[in-house]
Amino acid sequence: MAQLGLGMASLGRPGYINLGHGEDLKHDHSIAAVRKNAFEVLNKAWDSGIRHFDAARSYGRAEEFVSQWVRDASITPQEIIISSKWGYTYTAAWKVQTPEGVAHEVKRHELPVLQRQYATSFNQLGDHLKLYQIHSATEESGVLDNHAVLQFLDRIRQTGTSIGLSVSGPRQSETIEKALTIKLNGERLFQSVQATWNLLERSSELALKNAHDLGLKVIIKESVANGRLTSRNQAPEFRARKDQLSQLAREHGTTIDAISIAAALNQPWAGIVLSGATTADQVTSNVAATTLRWDDELENQTSKIAEAPTDYWNSRAKLDWN
């Protein structure tokens, strides 16, 4: 069974695409309020046994918050795994809604961006930074063919920090398979892969199994599909799936989100499953997945919920920043 981690995409900035994110933050978007909430979630996660925390340069102040939290709590590098990612720059200027034509984050997979962002990440996290990842690598971005970038990542790897990549979109599998072929100095460059996998989007399974079999750690993100695999999803097209998951949750005395996370935790190739919790109560609900007894019947009952990958990613692209 995989271990539960905490992803910080919704904790370091006032706006995100999770359903109900604004309500979770009580619409208080001050830096002090977002920091206070982040610390509450981090404390609840730690007290619940979570030891892997995943940030990114584009997650607003996520690296700053987790760095301050580990210092305040006197958590040593030996006790925790903090991972971060480079490739997106946060450009929302601490706003939930950006002006027309201004993105919340800008993607650039070029060497100067890597050099700048790694320096900042290492300055924030120091020896607590155990894993550094390309953020949402795609074949279209050309990052996996950029030899200067790959060489710089290899130099980071030689300092003892693991190197990984996260992937996104309907062609996750192709990107993963390409990454598995990359070697520098006779060794495989990537030691982990972080991918979207959930009951609605299972298309990356074979590639993730291949990565696991080659020794990479598989990290699952978006296991509740940005809130779409929770009771908050009121979309008419989700009604039948929601009714099925609600029935299963009632039968097992748990919640839809716990069912969804348990499905990811019990994939034989999974190593870490990231909770995307925004509140301490959501952490508690997500952690319940670790005690749910998963069996072949539950696997069969949930195996037909998936959407076509293009439908899934089109729906995700329409989620509002809130």
ZADO-1210 file (C-alpha; in nm, 4 decimals, padded with zeros to 6 digits):
<atoms>
<atom x="00.0000" y="00.0000" z="00.0000" code="MET" pos="1"/>
<atom x="00.1285" y="00.3458" z="-00.0894" code="ALA" pos="2"/>
<atom x="00.1837" y="00.6221" z="00.1642" code="GLN" pos="3"/>
<atom x="-00.0209" y="00.9398" z="00.1854" code="LEU" pos="4"/>
<atom x="00.1539" y="01.2724" z="00.1220" code="GLY" pos="5"/>
<atom x="00.0362" y="01.6326" z="00.1104" code="LEU" pos="6"/>
<atom x="00.0395" y="01.8439" z="-00.2027" code="GLY" pos="7"/>
<atom x="00.0522" y="02.2193" z="-00.1428" code="MET" pos="8"/>
<atom x="-00.0991" y="02.3534" z="-00.4654" code="ALA" pos="9"/>
<atom x="-00.3993" y="02.4912" z="-00.2759" code="SER" pos="10"/>
<atom x="-00.2131" y="02.6042" z="00.0357" code="LEU" pos="11"/>
<atom x="00.0382" y="02.8630" z="-00.0831" code="GLY" pos="12"/>
<atom x="-00.1802" y="03.1030" z="-00.2804" code="ARG" pos="13"/>
<atom x="-00.5285" y="03.2530" z="-00.2465" code="PRO" pos="14"/>
<atom x="-00.6659" y="03.1184" z="-00.5752" code="GLY" pos="15"/>
<atom x="-00.6774" y="02.7627" z="-00.7071" code="TYR" pos="16"/>
<atom x="-00.9004" y="02.5427" z="-00.9229" code="ILE" pos="17"/>
<atom x="-01.0229" y="02.3047" z="-00.6515" code="ASN" pos="18"/>
<atom x="-01.4012" y="02.3048" z="-00.6179" code="LEU" pos="19"/>
<atom x="-01.4933" y="02.5230" z="-00.3209" code="GLY" pos="20"/>
<atom x="-01.1419" y="02.6554" z="-00.2635" code="HIS" pos="21"/>
<atom x="-01.2682" y="03.0047" z="-00.1842" code="GLY" pos="22"/>
<atom x="-01.5064" y="02.8731" z="00.0823" code="GLU" pos="23"/>
<atom x="-01.2254" y="02.6643" z="00.2304" code="ASP" pos="24"/>
<atom x="-01.0226" y="02.9822" z="00.2828" code="LEU" pos="25"/>
<atom x="-01.3355" y="03.1621" z="00.4084" code="LYS" pos="26"/>
<atom x="-01.2625" y="03.4183" z="00.1356" code="HIS" pos="27"/>
<atom x="-00.9906" y="03.5708" z="00.3532" code="ASP" pos="28"/>
<atom x="-00.7041" y="03.6116" z="00.1093" code="HIS" pos="29"/>
<atom x="-00.4564" y="03.8006" z="00.3235" code="SER" pos="30"/>
<atom x="-00.1088" y="03.6502" z="00.3374" code="ILE" pos="31"/>
<atom x="-00.1428" y="03.6103" z="00.7140" code="ALA" pos="32"/>
<atom x="-00.4702" y="03.4185" z="00.6826" code="ALA" pos="33"/>
<atom x="-00.3444" y="03.1891" z="00.4050" code="VAL" pos="34"/>
<atom x="-00.0257" y="03.1229" z="00.6032" code="ARG" pos="35"/>
<atom x="-00.2235" y="03.0444" z="00.9192" code="LYS" pos="36"/>
<atom x="-00.4443" y="02.8012" z="00.7306" code="ASN" pos="37"/>
<atom x="-00.1422" y="02.6364" z="00.5675" code="ALA" pos="38"/>
<atom x="00.0227" y="02.5843" z="00.9056" code="PHE" pos="39"/>
<atom x="-00.2966" y="02.4292" z="01.0453" code="GLU" pos="40"/>
<atom x="-00.3081" y="02.1853" z="00.7545" code="VAL" pos="41"/>
<atom x="00.0626" y="02.1069" z="00.7783" code="LEU" pos="42"/>
<atom x="00.0310" y="02.0391" z="01.1512" code="ASN" pos="43"/>
<atom x="-00.2715" y="01.8147" z="01.1022" code="LYS" pos="44"/>
<atom x="-00.0935" y="01.6251" z="00.8249" code="ALA" pos="45"/>
<atom x="00.2185" y="01.5772" z="01.0378" code="TRP" pos="46"/>
<atom x="00.0149" y="01.4631" z="01.3381" code="ASP" pos="47"/>
<atom x="-00.1639" y="01.2178" z="01.1074" code="SER" pos="48"/>
<atom x="00.1646" y="01.0561" z="01.0073" code="GLY" pos="49"/>
<atom x="00.2191" y="01.2276" z="00.6719" code="ILE" pos="50"/>
<atom x="00.5890" y="01.2793" z="00.5981" code="ARG" pos="51"/>
<atom x="00.6022" y="01.3749" z="00.2277" code="HIS" pos="52"/>
<atom x="00.5133" y="01.7342" z="00.1369" code="PHE" pos="53"/>
<atom x="00.5078" y="01.8518" z="-00.2253" code="ASP" pos="54"/>
<atom x="00.5466" y="02.2162" z="-00.3286" code="ALA" pos="55"/>
<atom x="00.6397" y="02.4096" z="-00.6442" code="ALA" pos="56"/>
<atom x="00.7758" y="02.7495" z="-00.7372" code="ARG" pos="57"/>
<atom x="00.4377" y="02.8360" z="-00.8884" code="SER" pos="58"/>
<atom x="00.2414" y="02.7562" z="-00.5724" code="TYR" pos="59"/>
<atom x="00.2645" y="03.1134" z="-00.4476" code="GLY" pos="60"/>
<atom x="00.4327" y="03.1102" z="-00.1062" code="ARG" pos="61"/>
<atom x="00.4154" y="02.7319" z="-00.0568" code="ALA" pos="62"/>
<atom x="00.7921" y="02.6855" z="-00.0299" code="GLU" pos="63"/>
<atom x="00.8177" y="02.9792" z="00.2086" code="GLU" pos="64"/>
<atom x="00.5359" y="02.8422" z="00.4263" code="PHE" pos="65"/>
<atom x="00.6666" y="02.4855" z="00.4491" code="VAL" pos="66"/>
<atom x="01.0196" y="02.6124" z="00.5138" code="SER" pos="67"/>
<atom x="00.9031" y="02.8334" z="00.8001" code="GLN" pos="68"/>
<atom x="00.6891" y="02.5509" z="00.9359" code="TRP" pos="69"/>
<atom x="00.9743" y="02.2983" z="00.9508" code="VAL" pos="70"/>
<atom x="01.1976" y="02.5558" z="01.1218" code="ARG" pos="71"/>
<atom x="00.9314" y="02.6460" z="01.3777" code="ASP" pos="72"/>
<atom x="00.8642" y="02.2786" z="01.4477" code="ALA" pos="73"/>
<atom x="01.2368" y="02.1877" z="01.4520" code="SER" pos="74"/>
<atom x="01.1799" y="01.9105" z="01.1970" code="ILE" pos="75"/>
<atom x="01.5116" y="01.7775" z="01.0705" code="THR" pos="76"/>
<atom x="01.5838" y="01.6771" z="00.7087" code="PRO" pos="77"/>
<atom x="01.6057" y="01.3156" z="00.8241" code="GLN" pos="78"/>
<atom x="01.2437" y="01.3209" z="00.9429" code="GLU" pos="79"/>
<atom x="01.0710" y="01.4557" z="00.6339" code="ILE" pos="80"/>
<atom x="01.0667" y="01.4532" z="00.2536" code="ILE" pos="81"/>
<atom x="00.9972" y="01.7855" z="00.0856" code="ILE" pos="82"/>
<atom x="00.9728" y="01.7881" z="-00.2917" code="SER" pos="83"/>
<atom x="00.9376" y="02.0869" z="-00.5182" code="SER" pos="84"/>
<atom x="00.9088" y="02.1631" z="-00.8878" code="LYS" pos="85"/>
<atom x="01.0359" y="02.4114" z="-01.1426" code="TRP" pos="86"/>
<atom x="00.9029" y="02.5311" z="-01.4784" code="GLY" pos="87"/>
<atom x="00.6060" y="02.7495" z="-01.3883" code="TYR" pos="88"/>
<atom x="00.6365" y="03.1049" z="-01.2561" code="THR" pos="89"/>
<atom x="00.3608" y="03.2377" z="-01.0305" code="TYR" pos="90"/>
<atom x="00.2219" y="03.5539" z="-01.1924" code="THR" pos="91"/>
<atom x="-00.1133" y="03.6111" z="-01.0177" code="ALA" pos="92"/>
<atom x="00.0307" y="03.8739" z="-00.7777" code="ALA" pos="93"/>
<atom x="-00.1658" y="03.7229" z="-00.4876" code="TRP" pos="94"/>
<atom x="-00.5008" y="03.7723" z="-00.6608" code="LYS" pos="95"/>
<atom x="-00.7793" y="03.5187" z="-00.7024" code="VAL" pos="96"/>
<atom x="-00.8904" y="03.6641" z="-01.0343" code="GLN" pos="97"/>
<atom x="-00.6245" y="03.8058" z="-01.2636" code="THR" pos="98"/>
<atom x="-00.6819" y="04.0812" z="-01.5209" code="PRO" pos="99"/>
<atom x="-00.7835" y="03.9723" z="-01.8682" code="GLU" pos="100"/>
<atom x="-00.4878" y="03.8329" z="-02.0549" code="GLY" pos="101"/>
<atom x="-00.2838" y="03.7685" z="-01.7378" code="VAL" pos="102"/>
<atom x="-00.2328" y="03.4040" z="-01.6432" code="ALA" pos="103"/>
<atom x="-00.2043" y="03.2732" z="-01.2883" code="HIS" pos="104"/>
<atom x="00.1197" y="03.1018" z="-01.3821" code="GLU" pos="105"/>
<atom x="00.3468" y="03.0968" z="-01.6854" code="VAL" pos="106"/>
<atom x="00.5210" y="02.7815" z="-01.8072" code="LYS" pos="107"/>
<atom x="00.8800" y="02.8040" z="-01.9370" code="ARG" pos="108"/>
<atom x="01.1034" y="02.4970" z="-01.9453" code="HIS" pos="109"/>
<atom x="01.4294" y="02.6719" z="-02.0270" code="GLU" pos="110"/>
<atom x="01.7710" y="02.6561" z="-01.8600" code="LEU" pos="111"/>
<atom x="01.7669" y="03.0127" z="-01.7166" code="PRO" pos="112"/>
<atom x="01.4300" y="02.9407" z="-01.5536" code="VAL" pos="113"/>
<atom x="01.5628" y="02.6175" z="-01.4037" code="LEU" pos="114"/>
<atom x="01.8769" y="02.7866" z="-01.2741" code="GLN" pos="115"/>
<atom x="01.6830" y="03.0740" z="-01.1201" code="ARG" pos="116"/>
<atom x="01.4093" y="02.8628" z="-00.9663" code="GLN" pos="117"/>
<atom x="01.6389" y="02.5938" z="-00.8307" code="TYR" pos="118"/>
<atom x="01.8502" y="02.8591" z="-00.6592" code="ALA" pos="119"/>
<atom x="01.5378" y="03.0015" z="-00.4981" code="THR" pos="120"/>
<atom x="01.4028" y="02.6605" z="-00.3965" code="SER" pos="121"/>
<atom x="01.7335" y="02.5550" z="-00.2437" code="PHE" pos="122"/>
<atom x="01.7652" y="02.8894" z="-00.0648" code="ASN" pos="123"/>
<atom x="01.4187" y="02.8358" z="00.0860" code="GLN" pos="124"/>
<atom x="01.4407" y="02.4662" z="00.1676" code="LEU" pos="125"/>
<atom x="01.8095" y="02.3795" z="00.1970" code="GLY" pos="126"/>
<atom x="01.8797" y="02.0198" z="00.2980" code="ASP" pos="127"/>
<atom x="01.5072" y="01.9574" z="00.3475" code="HIS" pos="128"/>
<atom x="01.4703" y="01.9552" z="-00.0328" code="LEU" pos="129"/>
<atom x="01.4923" y="01.5859" z="-00.1208" code="LYS" pos="130"/>
<atom x="01.3284" y="01.5749" z="-00.4650" code="LEU" pos="131"/>
<atom x="01.3325" y="01.8338" z="-00.7437" code="TYR" pos="132"/>
<atom x="01.0968" y="01.7825" z="-01.0363" code="GLN" pos="133"/>
<atom x="01.0169" y="01.9235" z="-01.3786" code="ILE" pos="134"/>
<atom x="00.6704" y="02.0725" z="-01.3428" code="HIS" pos="135"/>
<atom x="00.4229" y="01.9280" z="-01.5949" code="SER" pos="136"/>
<atom x="00.6705" y="01.8050" z="-01.8510" code="ALA" pos="137"/>
<atom x="00.5224" y="01.7479" z="-02.1961" code="THR" pos="138"/>
<atom x="00.6713" y="01.6431" z="-02.5258" code="GLU" pos="139"/>
<atom x="00.5491" y="01.9720" z="-02.6736" code="GLU" pos="140"/>
<atom x="00.7546" y="02.1789" z="-02.4295" code="SER" pos="141"/>
<atom x="01.0753" y="02.0164" z="-02.5566" code="GLY" pos="142"/>
<atom x="01.2160" y="01.9921" z="-02.2040" code="VAL" pos="143"/>
<atom x="01.3043" y="01.6235" z="-02.2400" code="LEU" pos="144"/>
<atom x="01.5134" y="01.7077" z="-02.5481" code="ASP" pos="145"/>
<atom x="01.6878" y="02.0076" z="-02.3915" code="ASN" pos="146"/>
<atom x="02.0341" y="01.8703" z="-02.3213" code="HIS" pos="147"/>
<atom x="02.1469" y="02.1756" z="-02.1231" code="ALA" pos="148"/>
<atom x="01.8485" y="02.1399" z="-01.8903" code="VAL" pos="149"/>
<atom x="01.9025" y="01.7660" z="-01.8506" code="LEU" pos="150"/>
<atom x="02.2719" y="01.8185" z="-01.7729" code="GLN" pos="151"/>
<atom x="02.1896" y="02.0778" z="-01.5069" code="PHE" pos="152"/>
<atom x="01.9363" y="01.8411" z="-01.3506" code="LEU" pos="153"/>
<atom x="02.2002" y="01.5683" z="-01.3505" code="ASP" pos="154"/>
<atom x="02.4384" y="01.7967" z="-01.1624" code="ARG" pos="155"/>
<atom x="02.1676" y="01.8504" z="-00.9011" code="ILE" pos="156"/>
<atom x="02.1216" y="01.4729" z="-00.8807" code="ARG" pos="157"/>
<atom x="02.4921" y="01.4289" z="-00.8135" code="GLN" pos="158"/>
<atom x="02.4593" y="01.6490" z="-00.5026" code="THR" pos="159"/>
<atom x="02.2225" y="01.3917" z="-00.3526" code="GLY" pos="160"/>
<atom x="01.8859" y="01.5460" z="-00.4437" code="THR" pos="161"/>
<atom x="01.6619" y="01.3102" z="-00.6370" code="SER" pos="162"/>
<atom x="01.5345" y="01.4257" z="-00.9769" code="ILE" pos="163"/>
<atom x="01.1828" y="01.3630" z="-01.1012" code="GLY" pos="164"/>
<atom x="00.9191" y="01.4957" z="-01.3334" code="LEU" pos="165"/>
<atom x="00.5498" y="01.5594" z="-01.3103" code="SER" pos="166"/>
<atom x="00.3274" y="01.5089" z="-01.6123" code="VAL" pos="167"/>
<atom x="-00.0132" y="01.6332" z="-01.7124" code="SER" pos="168"/>
<atom x="-00.2666" y="01.6102" z="-01.9926" code="GLY" pos="169"/>
<atom x="-00.4097" y="01.3307" z="-02.2081" code="PRO" pos="170"/>
<atom x="-00.0610" y="01.2271" z="-02.3287" code="ARG" pos="171"/>
<atom x="00.0904" y="01.1617" z="-01.9877" code="GLN" pos="172"/>
<atom x="00.1847" y="00.8067" z="-02.0837" code="SER" pos="173"/>
<atom x="00.3912" y="00.9116" z="-02.3850" code="GLU" pos="174"/>
<atom x="00.5833" y="01.1638" z="-02.1754" code="THR" pos="175"/>
<atom x="00.6523" y="00.9084" z="-01.9031" code="ILE" pos="176"/>
<atom x="00.7758" y="00.6479" z="-02.1513" code="GLU" pos="177"/>
<atom x="01.0101" y="00.9013" z="-02.3102" code="LYS" pos="178"/>
<atom x="01.1461" y="01.0076" z="-01.9712" code="ALA" pos="179"/>
<atom x="01.2250" y="00.6461" z="-01.8875" code="LEU" pos="180"/>
<atom x="01.4724" y="00.6307" z="-02.1773" code="THR" pos="181"/>
<atom x="01.6827" y="00.9279" z="-02.0635" code="ILE" pos="182"/>
<atom x="02.0216" y="00.8419" z="-01.9158" code="LYS" pos="183"/>
<atom x="02.3190" y="01.0629" z="-01.8338" code="LEU" pos="184"/>
<atom x="02.6608" y="00.9369" z="-01.7305" code="ASN" pos="185"/>
<atom x="02.5298" y="00.5843" z="-01.7652" code="GLY" pos="186"/>
<atom x="02.2494" y="00.6286" z="-01.5125" code="GLU" pos="187"/>
<atom x="01.8787" y="00.6923" z="-01.5478" code="ARG" pos="188"/>
<atom x="01.8190" y="01.0636" z="-01.4840" code="LEU" pos="189"/>
<atom x="01.4727" y="01.0457" z="-01.3324" code="PHE" pos="190"/>
<atom x="01.4137" y="00.8713" z="-01.0032" code="GLN" pos="191"/>
<atom x="01.0457" y="00.9514" z="-00.9695" code="SER" pos="192"/>
<atom x="00.7415" y="01.0420" z="-01.1751" code="VAL" pos="193"/>
<atom x="00.4370" y="01.2350" z="-01.0529" code="GLN" pos="194"/>
<atom x="00.1217" y="01.1869" z="-01.2589" code="ALA" pos="195"/>
<atom x="-00.2511" y="01.2425" z="-01.2452" code="THR" pos="196"/>
<atom x="-00.4332" y="00.9210" z="-01.1681" code="TRP" pos="197"/>
<atom x="-00.7816" y="00.8918" z="-01.0252" code="ASN" pos="198"/>
<atom x="-01.1056" y="00.7032" z="-01.0753" code="LEU" pos="199"/>
<atom x="-01.1982" y="00.9362" z="-01.3614" code="LEU" pos="200"/>
<atom x="-00.8556" y="00.9335" z="-01.5348" code="GLU" pos="201"/>
<atom x="-00.6727" y="00.5993" z="-01.5374" code="ARG" pos="202"/>
<atom x="-00.5042" y="00.6194" z="-01.8774" code="SER" pos="203"/>
<atom x="-00.1490" y="00.6424" z="-01.7396" code="SER" pos="204"/>
<atom x="-00.1629" y="00.3089" z="-01.5540" code="GLU" pos="205"/>
<atom x="00.0600" y="00.1035" z="-01.7837" code="LEU" pos="206"/>
<atom x="00.3270" y="00.3737" z="-01.8087" code="ALA" pos="207"/>
<atom x="00.3262" y="00.4164" z="-01.4312" code="LEU" pos="208"/>
<atom x="00.3603" y="00.0409" z="-01.3840" code="LYS" pos="209"/>
<atom x="00.6559" y="00.0454" z="-01.6214" code="ASN" pos="210"/>
<atom x="00.8138" y="00.3308" z="-01.4260" code="ALA" pos="211"/>
<atom x="00.7650" y="00.1421" z="-01.0995" code="HIS" pos="212"/>
<atom x="00.9128" y="-00.1762" z="-01.2444" code="ASP" pos="213"/>
<atom x="01.2240" y="00.0199" z="-01.3495" code="LEU" pos="214"/>
<atom x="01.2706" y="00.1445" z="-00.9926" code="GLY" pos="215"/>
<atom x="01.1150" y="00.4915" z="-01.0087" code="LEU" pos="216"/>
<atom x="00.8970" y="00.6116" z="-00.7247" code="LYS" pos="217"/>
<atom x="00.5450" y="00.6783" z="-00.8529" code="VAL" pos="218"/>
<atom x="00.3704" y="00.9799" z="-00.6992" code="ILE" pos="219"/>
<atom x="-00.0018" y="01.0232" z="-00.7677" code="ILE" pos="220"/>
<atom x="-00.1515" y="01.3720" z="-00.7805" code="LYS" pos="221"/>
<atom x="-00.5124" y="01.4863" z="-00.8178" code="GLU" pos="222"/>
<atom x="-00.6505" y="01.1648" z="-00.6685" code="SER" pos="223"/>
<atom x="-00.9833" y="01.3430" z="-00.6055" code="VAL" pos="224"/>
<atom x="-00.9701" y="01.5275" z="-00.9392" code="ALA" pos="225"/>
<atom x="-00.9550" y="01.8812" z="-00.7941" code="ASN" pos="226"/>
<atom x="-01.2676" y="01.8106" z="-00.5916" code="GLY" pos="227"/>
<atom x="-01.4650" y="01.6498" z="-00.8727" code="ARG" pos="228"/>
<atom x="-01.4420" y="01.3162" z="-00.6858" code="LEU" pos="229"/>
<atom x="-01.6038" y="01.4558" z="-00.3728" code="THR" pos="230"/>
<atom x="-01.9559" y="01.5357" z="-00.2603" code="SER" pos="231"/>
<atom x="-01.9008" y="01.8944" z="-00.3821" code="ARG" pos="232"/>
<atom x="-01.9346" y="01.7954" z="-00.7462" code="ASN" pos="233"/>
<atom x="-02.2844" y="01.8998" z="-00.8523" code="GLN" pos="234"/>
<atom x="-02.2295" y="01.8625" z="-01.2267" code="ALA" pos="235"/>
<atom x="-02.5259" y="01.6820" z="-01.3899" code="PRO" pos="236"/>
<atom x="-02.2945" y="01.4627" z="-01.5955" code="GLU" pos="237"/>
<atom x="-02.1352" y="01.3357" z="-01.2717" code="PHE" pos="238"/>
<atom x="-02.4657" y="01.2459" z="-01.1074" code="ARG" pos="239"/>
<atom x="-02.4654" y="00.8738" z="-01.1904" code="ALA" pos="240"/>
<atom x="-02.1022" y="00.8305" z="-01.0847" code="ARG" pos="241"/>
<atom x="-02.1641" y="01.0319" z="-00.7691" code="LYS" pos="242"/>
<atom x="-02.4622" y="00.8148" z="-00.6762" code="ASP" pos="243"/>
<atom x="-02.2514" y="00.5007" z="-00.7223" code="GLN" pos="244"/>
<atom x="-01.9636" y="00.6379" z="-00.5128" code="LEU" pos="245"/>
<atom x="-02.2014" y="00.7667" z="-00.2455" code="SER" pos="246"/>
<atom x="-02.3555" y="00.4201" z="-00.2147" code="GLN" pos="247"/>
<atom x="-02.0110" y="00.2631" z="-00.1783" code="LEU" pos="248"/>
<atom x="-01.9147" y="00.5235" z="00.0809" code="ALA" pos="249"/>
<atom x="-02.2279" y="00.4487" z="00.2843" code="ARG" pos="250"/>
<atom x="-02.1645" y="00.0755" z="00.2672" code="GLU" pos="251"/>
<atom x="-01.8103" y="00.1212" z="00.3975" code="HIS" pos="252"/>
<atom x="-01.8866" y="00.3955" z="00.6510" code="GLY" pos="253"/>
<atom x="-01.6666" y="00.6528" z="00.4808" code="THR" pos="254"/>
<atom x="-01.6716" y="00.9371" z="00.2269" code="THR" pos="255"/>
<atom x="-01.6384" y="00.9704" z="-00.1497" code="ILE" pos="256"/>
<atom x="-01.2969" y="01.1331" z="-00.1174" code="ASP" pos="257"/>
<atom x="-01.1715" y="00.8493" z="00.1036" code="ALA" pos="258"/>
<atom x="-01.2942" y="00.5914" z="-00.1486" code="ILE" pos="259"/>
<atom x="-01.1185" y="00.7800" z="-00.4282" code="SER" pos="260"/>
<atom x="-00.7894" y="00.8164" z="-00.2408" code="ILE" pos="261"/>
<atom x="-00.7999" y="00.4546" z="-00.1243" code="ALA" pos="262"/>
<atom x="-00.8281" y="00.3472" z="-00.4884" code="ALA" pos="263"/>
<atom x="-00.5007" y="00.5261" z="-00.5597" code="ALA" pos="264"/>
<atom x="-00.3269" y="00.4065" z="-00.2434" code="LEU" pos="265"/>
<atom x="-00.3990" y="00.0461" z="-00.3355" code="ASN" pos="266"/>
<atom x="-00.2594" y="00.0495" z="-00.6877" code="GLN" pos="267"/>
<atom x="00.0365" y="-00.1921" z="-00.6697" code="PRO" pos="268"/>
<atom x="00.2705" y="00.0464" z="-00.8533" code="TRP" pos="269"/>
<atom x="00.1923" y="00.3552" z="-00.6425" code="ALA" pos="270"/>
<atom x="00.4453" y="00.4875" z="-00.3914" code="GLY" pos="271"/>
<atom x="00.3001" y="00.8183" z="-00.2694" code="ILE" pos="272"/>
<atom x="-00.0538" y="00.9539" z="-00.3097" code="VAL" pos="273"/>
<atom x="-00.0830" y="01.3272" z="-00.2523" code="LEU" pos="274"/>
<atom x="-00.3765" y="01.4675" z="-00.0629" code="SER" pos="275"/>
<atom x="-00.4747" y="01.8079" z="-00.1988" code="GLY" pos="276"/>
<atom x="-00.6447" y="01.9118" z="00.1244" code="ALA" pos="277"/>
<atom x="-00.7026" y="02.2816" z="00.1872" code="THR" pos="278"/>
<atom x="-00.8337" y="02.2444" z="00.5439" code="THR" pos="279"/>
<atom x="-00.7437" y="02.0383" z="00.8473" code="ALA" pos="280"/>
<atom x="-01.0837" y="01.8687" z="00.8330" code="ASP" pos="281"/>
<atom x="-01.0136" y="01.7609" z="00.4752" code="GLN" pos="282"/>
<atom x="-00.6860" y="01.6057" z="00.5906" code="VAL" pos="283"/>
<atom x="-00.8780" y="01.4012" z="00.8479" code="THR" pos="284"/>
<atom x="-01.1253" y="01.2886" z="00.5831" code="SER" pos="285"/>
<atom x="-00.8477" y="01.2018" z="00.3367" code="ASN" pos="286"/>
<atom x="-00.6467" y="01.0095" z="00.5975" code="VAL" pos="287"/>
<atom x="-00.9463" y="00.7805" z="00.6513" code="ALA" pos="288"/>
<atom x="-00.8549" y="00.6276" z="00.3150" code="ALA" pos="289"/>
<atom x="-00.5513" y="00.4628" z="00.4739" code="THR" pos="290"/>
<atom x="-00.7711" y="00.2450" z="00.6964" code="THR" pos="291"/>
<atom x="-01.0259" y="00.1456" z="00.4322" code="LEU" pos="292"/>
<atom x="-00.9972" y="-00.2232" z="00.3496" code="ARG" pos="293"/>
<atom x="-00.9546" y="-00.2397" z="-00.0265" code="TRP" pos="294"/>
<atom x="-01.0426" y="-00.5630" z="-00.2026" code="ASP" pos="295"/>
<atom x="-01.1150" y="-00.7011" z="-00.5484" code="ASP" pos="296"/>
<atom x="-01.4843" y="-00.6232" z="-00.5158" code="GLU" pos="297"/>
<atom x="-01.4199" y="-00.2543" z="-00.4472" code="LEU" pos="298"/>
<atom x="-01.1685" y="-00.2442" z="-00.7309" code="GLU" pos="299"/>
<atom x="-01.4247" y="-00.3919" z="-00.9690" code="ASN" pos="300"/>
<atom x="-01.7003" y="-00.1611" z="-00.8472" code="GLN" pos="301"/>
<atom x="-01.4906" y="00.1487" z="-00.9114" code="THR" pos="302"/>
<atom x="-01.3072" y="00.0380" z="-01.2245" code="SER" pos="303"/>
<atom x="-01.5734" y="00.1546" z="-01.4701" code="LYS" pos="304"/>
<atom x="-01.6082" y="00.5131" z="-01.3448" code="ILE" pos="305"/>
<atom x="-01.3351" y="00.6480" z="-01.5721" code="ALA" pos="306"/>
<atom x="-01.4004" y="00.9050" z="-01.8440" code="GLU" pos="307"/>
<atom x="-01.2274" y="00.9287" z="-02.1796" code="ALA" pos="308"/>
<atom x="-00.8956" y="01.1107" z="-02.1181" code="PRO" pos="309"/>
<atom x="-00.9824" y="01.3969" z="-02.3550" code="THR" pos="310"/>
<atom x="-01.3151" y="01.4476" z="-02.1753" code="ASP" pos="311"/>
<atom x="-01.1411" y="01.4478" z="-01.8381" code="TYR" pos="312"/>
<atom x="-00.8797" y="01.7024" z="-01.9379" code="TRP" pos="313"/>
<atom x="-01.1320" y="01.9232" z="-02.1161" code="ASN" pos="314"/>
<atom x="-01.3413" y="01.9312" z="-01.7984" code="SER" pos="315"/>
<atom x="-01.0363" y="02.0076" z="-01.5862" code="ARG" pos="316"/>
<atom x="-00.9417" y="02.2985" z="-01.8152" code="ALA" pos="317"/>
<atom x="-01.2831" y="02.4554" z="-01.7499" code="LYS" pos="318"/>
<atom x="-01.2466" y="02.4621" z="-01.3703" code="LEU" pos="319"/>
<atom x="-01.2579" y="02.8149" z="-01.2322" code="ASP" pos="320"/>
<atom x="-00.9845" y="02.9730" z="-01.0247" code="TRP" pos="321"/>
<atom x="-01.1636" y="03.0572" z="-00.6996" code="ASN" pos="322"/>
</atoms>
